[in-house]
């Protein structure tokens, strides 16, 4: 039974089954969009936290670090309450759409990107602070300079965020509803198809998800080695 399901799953992947392809495409679109939006906010936020000193900074950093472990179901519940008809954003009609899933993933990914960015930029600033000060570079102008210098490390940070987003189940299930052809992504489809006994499709999606995670890990490792050689 398992061998037959595995063989059928491979056939679905090789044959580019339309259902499987649609689910994978939506998953990638949602996760890539969420990570891109989160990065636009998190990179300058993390850099600013690394360079500026202000009252409440330590508390903000602690909060950001704590939110790295935010349970997905809690993020999903918050977004659901915001986007439901009784919520403040209910008039936009975003609940049970890919947009709602993007919002949930942004909330999950943003603290990870911001916290890791702050750590990396703080390390770089410690190395270059005197040089930048002697050149008269203001703190505001240091942010893009240091972000560019840390670009390889930040790509690794992006990959970590994408890995978190693409493997998430709880939040997207709550705000997306797992609607066939509309909001069904790889993780939610695997849960559903397994419960229905449709093992070939569940296995096919699982294999694709594992390949994506393996590629992310390999790229992050290569970039990490490149960064270490650069620093060395």
PLY file of the C-alpha trace (Angstrom):
ply
format ascii 1.0
element vertex 232
property float x
property float y
property float z
element edge 231
property int vertex1
property int vertex2
end_header
0.00 0.00 0.00
2.76 2.43 1.02
4.96 1.46 -1.95
2.04 1.95 -4.32
1.21 5.35 -2.80
4.85 6.41 -3.03
5.09 5.35 -6.68
1.87 7.22 -7.49
3.18 10.28 -5.64
6.35 10.28 -7.74
4.23 9.91 -10.88
2.17 12.95 -9.84
5.36 15.00 -9.40
7.02 13.87 -12.62
3.80 14.26 -14.56
3.24 17.75 -13.13
-0.24 16.89 -11.88
-2.46 19.96 -12.18
-3.84 19.76 -8.63
-0.39 19.31 -7.12
1.07 22.07 -9.28
-1.70 24.51 -8.33
-1.18 23.87 -4.62
2.61 24.23 -4.84
2.33 27.41 -6.93
-0.06 29.04 -4.46
2.15 28.00 -1.54
5.21 29.59 -3.09
3.32 32.73 -4.09
1.92 33.26 -0.60
5.19 32.55 1.21
7.39 34.60 -1.14
5.00 37.55 -0.94
4.89 37.37 2.85
8.67 37.14 3.20
9.19 40.05 0.77
6.80 42.30 2.68
8.27 41.27 6.03
11.81 41.96 4.78
10.93 45.48 3.63
9.86 46.25 7.21
12.21 44.03 9.20
15.57 44.92 7.62
15.46 48.67 8.33
13.76 48.03 11.69
16.45 45.57 12.76
19.22 47.89 11.57
17.68 50.86 13.40
17.49 48.84 16.62
21.16 47.95 16.21
22.33 51.54 15.71
20.06 53.74 17.83
19.81 53.96 21.60
16.49 55.13 23.08
14.31 54.50 26.14
12.55 51.16 25.89
15.01 49.75 23.35
15.93 46.76 25.51
12.28 45.93 26.09
11.60 46.17 22.36
14.47 43.80 21.61
13.27 41.31 24.24
9.75 41.48 22.79
11.04 40.96 19.27
13.08 37.95 20.36
10.08 36.52 22.20
7.89 36.92 19.12
10.31 34.73 17.16
8.61 31.84 18.93
5.07 33.13 18.44
2.72 30.12 18.12
1.25 30.08 14.60
-2.28 29.42 15.88
-2.08 32.58 18.02
-0.99 34.63 14.99
-3.80 33.07 12.99
-6.34 33.85 15.70
-5.23 37.50 15.87
-5.49 37.91 12.10
-8.86 36.15 12.11
-10.23 38.57 14.71
-8.90 41.53 12.75
-10.31 40.39 9.40
-13.60 38.84 10.52
-16.82 40.73 9.82
-16.93 41.98 13.40
-13.26 43.01 13.31
-11.81 46.42 12.49
-10.68 45.29 9.01
-13.71 43.16 8.23
-15.02 45.57 5.60
-12.12 44.66 3.28
-13.38 41.07 2.94
-9.91 39.54 3.17
-10.72 36.58 5.41
-10.40 33.18 3.71
-8.32 34.63 0.88
-4.61 34.31 0.01
-4.17 37.91 1.23
-5.21 36.88 4.74
-2.65 34.07 4.63
0.03 36.54 3.58
-0.83 38.80 6.53
-0.59 35.87 8.96
2.76 34.78 7.57
4.12 38.34 7.69
3.29 38.47 11.40
5.12 35.17 11.95
8.17 35.97 9.81
8.77 39.65 10.59
10.09 39.17 14.17
12.52 36.50 12.95
13.92 38.70 10.19
14.10 41.80 12.39
15.78 40.04 15.34
18.38 38.27 13.19
19.04 41.46 11.21
19.61 43.42 14.42
22.15 40.88 15.63
24.08 40.90 12.37
24.07 44.70 11.93
25.08 45.20 15.57
28.10 42.95 15.00
29.08 44.81 11.83
28.62 48.19 13.43
30.95 47.17 16.23
33.62 46.50 13.61
33.11 49.64 11.52
31.80 52.21 14.02
35.08 54.12 14.37
35.74 54.13 10.64
32.22 55.34 9.84
32.43 58.02 12.54
35.75 59.29 11.20
34.16 59.63 7.77
31.30 61.65 9.26
28.63 59.13 8.28
25.43 59.72 10.25
23.55 56.84 11.87
20.74 57.17 9.35
23.20 56.84 6.46
24.90 53.88 8.11
21.75 51.77 7.87
21.81 51.20 4.07
25.61 50.90 4.12
25.63 48.17 6.74
22.63 46.40 5.21
24.46 46.23 1.89
27.64 44.98 3.54
25.63 42.26 5.30
23.73 41.24 2.15
24.96 37.63 2.09
24.06 37.12 5.73
20.68 38.76 5.15
19.93 36.38 2.29
20.44 33.57 4.80
18.06 35.39 7.14
15.52 35.61 4.31
15.83 31.88 3.70
15.18 31.21 7.38
12.04 33.33 7.15
10.90 31.57 4.00
11.44 28.19 5.64
9.26 29.26 8.56
6.53 30.58 6.25
6.44 27.66 3.82
6.22 25.02 6.57
3.48 26.78 8.56
0.10 25.11 9.07
-1.97 26.54 11.93
-2.21 30.21 11.00
-2.97 29.69 7.31
-5.55 27.03 8.18
-7.39 29.48 10.46
-7.38 32.53 8.18
-7.38 30.73 4.82
-9.95 28.03 5.48
-8.13 25.48 3.28
-10.53 26.12 0.36
-9.83 23.97 -2.66
-8.44 26.03 -5.53
-8.45 29.22 -3.46
-6.45 28.95 -0.24
-5.19 25.37 -0.16
-1.41 25.32 0.28
1.01 22.42 0.68
0.91 22.09 4.46
-2.87 22.34 4.81
-3.41 20.06 1.81
-1.15 17.40 3.34
-3.23 17.45 6.52
-6.51 17.24 4.60
-5.48 14.61 2.06
-3.98 12.39 4.76
-7.23 12.54 6.75
-9.15 11.64 3.57
-6.85 8.72 2.86
-5.50 10.25 -0.36
-1.93 9.26 0.41
-0.44 9.71 -3.09
-1.24 13.44 -3.23
-0.26 13.93 0.43
3.05 12.12 -0.18
3.66 14.05 -3.40
3.19 17.36 -1.64
5.32 16.15 1.27
8.14 15.24 -1.09
7.99 18.64 -2.79
7.98 20.38 0.60
10.99 18.34 1.75
12.86 19.21 -1.45
12.14 22.91 -0.93
13.32 22.75 2.70
16.46 20.85 1.65
17.24 23.45 -1.03
16.76 26.27 1.48
19.10 24.54 3.94
21.74 23.91 1.27
21.65 27.49 -0.02
21.80 28.87 3.52
24.81 26.66 4.26
26.65 27.78 1.13
25.94 31.43 1.84
26.95 31.00 5.47
30.28 29.51 4.42
30.76 32.38 1.98
30.06 34.91 4.71
32.53 33.25 7.09
35.24 33.22 4.41
34.51 36.89 3.67
34.86 37.79 7.34
37.97 35.66 7.65
0 1
1 2
2 3
3 4
4 5
5 6
6 7
7 8
8 9
9 10
10 11
11 12
12 13
13 14
14 15
15 16
16 17
17 18
18 19
19 20
20 21
21 22
22 23
23 24
24 25
25 26
26 27
27 28
28 29
29 30
30 31
31 32
32 33
33 34
34 35
35 36
36 37
37 38
38 39
39 40
40 41
41 42
42 43
43 44
44 45
45 46
46 47
47 48
48 49
49 50
50 51
51 52
52 53
53 54
54 55
55 56
56 57
57 58
58 59
59 60
60 61
61 62
62 63
63 64
64 65
65 66
66 67
67 68
68 69
69 70
70 71
71 72
72 73
73 74
74 75
75 76
76 77
77 78
78 79
79 80
80 81
81 82
82 83
83 84
84 85
85 86
86 87
87 88
88 89
89 90
90 91
91 92
92 93
93 94
94 95
95 96
96 97
97 98
98 99
99 100
100 101
101 102
102 103
103 104
104 105
105 106
106 107
107 108
108 109
109 110
110 111
111 112
112 113
113 114
114 115
115 116
116 117
117 118
118 119
119 120
120 121
121 122
122 123
123 124
124 125
125 126
126 127
127 128
128 129
129 130
130 131
131 132
132 133
133 134
134 135
135 136
136 137
137 138
138 139
139 140
140 141
141 142
142 143
143 144
144 145
145 146
146 147
147 148
148 149
149 150
150 151
151 152
152 153
153 154
154 155
155 156
156 157
157 158
158 159
159 160
160 161
161 162
162 163
163 164
164 165
165 166
166 167
167 168
168 169
169 170
170 171
171 172
172 173
173 174
174 175
175 176
176 177
177 178
178 179
179 180
180 181
181 182
182 183
183 184
184 185
185 186
186 187
187 188
188 189
189 190
190 191
191 192
192 193
193 194
194 195
195 196
196 197
197 198
198 199
199 200
200 201
201 202
202 203
203 204
204 205
205 206
206 207
207 208
208 209
209 210
210 211
211 212
212 213
213 214
214 215
215 216
216 217
217 218
218 219
219 220
220 221
221 222
222 223
223 224
224 225
225 226
226 227
227 228
228 229
229 230
230 231
